[in-house]
Amino acid sequence: MDYHFKRCLEKKSLVKIGVDEKLIKKEIAASGDDLKDSKDVLKLNKYKLATITAYYSMFHAARALLYSKGYREKSHFCLRMALKNLFVNKNLLETSFLDDYDIAKDLRENADYQSEFSKENAEKLVEKAEKFLNKVKILLKTTK
């Protein structure tokens, strides 16, 4: 268990809960809805909104993974730490997916807080979000 994951647990920014299939399904549905929305707004040349919704698609998919291990997060940082410790470090999820999640978070923050976004980054992020959701769905089927 790495230092940051442990700190998230100690600060109650990451808490143990029972595995709840309804929560997992809800997060997968939210991820799918956000992915669809990101594709729709991308077609309308709304690159800021596509970037933001693509990130949230990944966020909800990541939460579904976390719920499958019986944890709930209270921060985006601790969600990332949980992904790293519960999936990447256990060779259940490739590091590239965590890297994509980090990129998505940075692009979303830049779009939200700096109004910095681009067509190219939005398109790439929508693709990454789709791959991420597909990977999460596979993981949820194979880790039960």
C-alpha positions in Angstrom: 0.0 0.0 0.0 1.6 3.3 -1.0 1.8 6.4 1.1 -0.9 8.4 -0.6 -3.4 5.6 -0.6 -2.8 5.1 3.1 -3.2 8.8 3.7 -6.5 8.8 1.8 -7.7 6.1 4.1 -6.5 7.8 7.2 -8.1 11.1 6.2 -11.4 9.3 5.4 -11.1 10.6 1.8 -11.3 6.9 0.9 -13.6 4.8 2.9 -14.4 1.1 2.9 -18.0 0.2 2.1 -19.7 -3.0 1.1 -19.7 -3.9 -2.6 -22.9 -2.5 -4.0 -23.9 -3.8 -7.5 -26.5 -1.0 -7.8 -23.8 1.6 -7.3 -21.6 -0.1 -9.8 -24.3 -0.2 -12.5 -25.3 3.4 -11.8 -21.7 4.6 -12.4 -21.3 2.5 -15.6 -24.6 4.0 -16.8 -23.4 7.5 -15.9 -20.1 6.9 -17.7 -21.9 5.7 -20.8 -24.2 8.7 -20.7 -21.3 11.1 -20.4 -19.4 9.3 -23.2 -22.4 9.7 -25.5 -22.8 13.3 -24.6 -19.1 14.0 -25.2 -19.5 12.5 -28.7 -22.6 14.5 -29.4 -21.1 17.8 -28.4 -17.9 17.1 -30.2 -20.0 16.9 -33.4 -21.3 20.3 -32.6 -17.7 21.7 -32.3 -18.2 22.3 -28.5 -14.6 21.2 -27.6 -14.7 22.5 -24.1 -17.8 20.6 -23.2 -16.6 17.5 -25.0 -13.4 17.6 -23.0 -15.2 18.0 -19.7 -17.8 15.3 -20.3 -15.2 12.8 -21.6 -13.3 13.2 -18.4 -16.5 12.6 -16.4 -17.1 9.5 -18.4 -13.7 8.2 -17.2 -14.4 9.4 -13.6 -17.6 7.5 -13.4 -16.1 4.4 -14.9 -13.2 4.6 -12.4 -15.8 5.0 -9.5 -17.4 1.8 -10.7 -14.1 0.0 -10.4 -13.6 1.4 -6.9 -17.1 0.3 -5.9 -16.3 -3.2 -7.1 -13.5 -3.4 -4.5 -15.8 -2.0 -1.8 -14.4 1.5 -1.5 -15.9 5.0 -1.9 -13.8 8.1 -2.6 -14.3 11.7 -1.5 -11.8 13.3 -3.8 -10.6 13.0 -7.4 -7.0 12.5 -6.1 -8.0 9.6 -3.8 -9.9 8.0 -6.6 -6.7 8.1 -8.7 -4.7 6.6 -5.7 -7.3 3.8 -5.3 -7.1 3.0 -9.1 -3.3 2.8 -8.8 -3.2 0.7 -5.7 -6.2 -1.6 -6.3 -5.8 -2.2 -10.0 -2.6 -1.0 -11.6 -0.3 -2.2 -8.8 -2.1 -5.6 -8.9 -1.7 -5.8 -12.7 -5.4 -5.7 -13.3 -5.2 -2.4 -15.2 -2.4 -1.3 -17.5 -0.5 1.8 -16.4 -1.5 3.5 -19.7 -5.1 3.7 -18.5 -4.0 5.5 -15.4 -1.9 7.8 -17.5 -4.9 8.5 -19.7 -7.0 9.2 -16.6 -4.4 11.7 -15.5 -4.3 13.4 -18.9 -8.1 13.6 -18.9 -8.1 15.2 -15.4 -5.5 17.8 -16.5 -7.4 18.6 -19.7 -10.7 18.9 -17.9 -9.2 21.2 -15.3 -7.6 23.3 -18.1 -10.9 23.5 -19.9 -12.9 24.3 -16.7 -10.5 26.7 -14.9 -8.3 28.2 -17.7 -10.7 28.0 -20.7 -7.9 26.2 -22.5 -9.1 23.4 -24.8 -8.7 22.3 -28.4 -10.4 20.2 -31.1 -7.5 17.8 -31.2 -7.4 17.2 -27.5 -11.2 16.9 -27.2 -11.1 14.3 -30.0 -8.3 12.3 -28.4 -9.9 12.4 -25.0 -13.3 11.1 -26.3 -11.4 8.2 -27.8 -9.5 7.6 -24.5 -12.8 7.8 -22.6 -14.4 5.1 -24.8 -11.4 2.8 -24.4 -11.4 3.4 -20.7 -15.0 2.5 -20.3 -14.7 -0.6 -22.5 -11.7 -1.7 -20.3 -13.6 -1.1 -17.1 -16.6 -3.2 -18.4 -14.2 -6.0 -19.2 -12.5 -5.7 -15.7 -15.9 -5.7 -13.9 -16.8 -9.0 -15.7 -13.5 -10.7 -15.0 -12.7 -9.7 -11.4 -15.9 -11.0 -9.8 
